[in-house]
Amino acid sequence: EDGIRDSVASRGLGDVYKRQVVARARAESAAQLDAHGKDAVILSIPGAEGVQSWRAGLYAKVDAPPAGHPPLLYKRVRDRPGEQDSFLYTLPDRGMWLVGSTPGSTTGGLVAYDKARALRDLRAPWHVFDGKSWAQASGVALSLVGDVAKR
């Protein structure tokens, strides 16, 4: 041992960069939660789901959804101005949870067929639309944050 390096092998600069990106994302999410209230959901979509991966992120609860919209509605907090809107909502009479651009629509980018009335009770697998067909999407996850996690 020359005393220059630890006995643990270096994991390289890529690992350092990944840790910095994750830490920055967590800090940004915390700041967004403070700005948008504590009733929120973080939607994680693995990169393999490609076409719909842009929908991942923080969704804040819409306290008073407009008439004609689902009563339980979350809107994605935009990372940059000009990004397309995305919503997380349920259609309880159809037994569907969706992530899509038009609240109340039966079409979207992701769907879970589950009659759960609350996000914390949602257990069905998610399916993703790749532009041509639907496929089960492994790894899609909802992390409940703040007040929604307590209900």
Disulfide bonds with the S-S distance in Angstrom:
none
